[in-house]
Amino acid sequence: MSAERKGYHGPSIFEGKSQVDSTARPAWFTENIESIPESGRRLLENYSEILPEQVLPHRDKAFNIWSYACIGQVRFLDFTLPKLPYWSQVLPRLRSGATFMDAGCCFGQEIRFLVFVEGIPATQLYGFDLEPAFIDMGYELFRDRDKLHANMLSGNVQADPTAPDQRYLTDLVGTMDIVHAASLLHSWGWDDMIIATKRLVSLTRKQPGSIVIGNQMGSLDAGQYPMPTGKGFNYRHNVDSMERFWRQVGEETGSSWKVESGMFLPAVVKENMEHSWAKSDPNLRMIWFCATRA
């Protein structure tokens, strides 16, 4: 995998230094993790039957592929779904058999949460990630290759959907009741974010009530901001820009969406704002969204 490809999604260069070298870790890599979120700890101990301290070798291996902050700080074990406002409508639908796609699923940790904690049948759950190695690492970390029957795929929302290596996603067009995109869409500027979201929309059933949900980096002052690598930009939404964004997605896909969203400032973002790579935006926030097909 080229360094250029790494830098597109996950910062591989920071202040001129390679971030795949363990001697030059960026500010968003926490060398020693003092504790793992309780929900993640229970999953590891009771589902995977491993000790929390055994997570770090898996984390380090993954970080050397893509240097995402959620990997470097082991935040992937702090499950997103049950914390956000749309959860109250998502869980009953899942328990009634709704199909669910986790886009940019990383290790597939949210899918394991749904199966083990909430008892959702794995056969109605799907996940895909750009990096196939993350799918395999998920099986290694959670020790469930032979028992997890969810549909775990490799896919790229920026790729040509007609390309042969994208057939797994293309075969699922129009089959999802719920598409979940956590910490995914902030990887791009506005135009590329539109491309990616249109691909996610294509996966949803073409009927009222299908939803696309997620959370991502945002800003009280919406706009394009430089990536921490210094290469390229990402778009950070606020509530108003999120509304405009989904209006454009609807126009370009011949669909209509009712969008709810809200800004929030979790503790980890407050901590990260103390680092040089985040200080360029004092209005940095997270934003959640729930887009419902009308």
Secondary structure, DSSP 8 states (H G I E B T S, - for coil): --HHHHHHHS--EETTEESSSGGG--TT--SS-----HHHHHIIIIII---GGGHHHHHHHHHTT---HHHHTTGGGS-SGGGSTTHHHHHHHHHTT--EEEET-TTTHHHHHHHHTT---GGGEEEEES-HHHHHHHHHHHT-TTT--SEEEE--TTS-TTSGGGHHHHTTTT-BSEEEEES-GGGS-HHHHHHHHHHHHHHB-SSTT-EEEEEEEEESS-EEEE-TTSSSEEEEB-HHHHHHHHHHHHHHHT--EEEEEEEE--HHHHHHTTSTTTTT-TTEEEEEEEEEE-
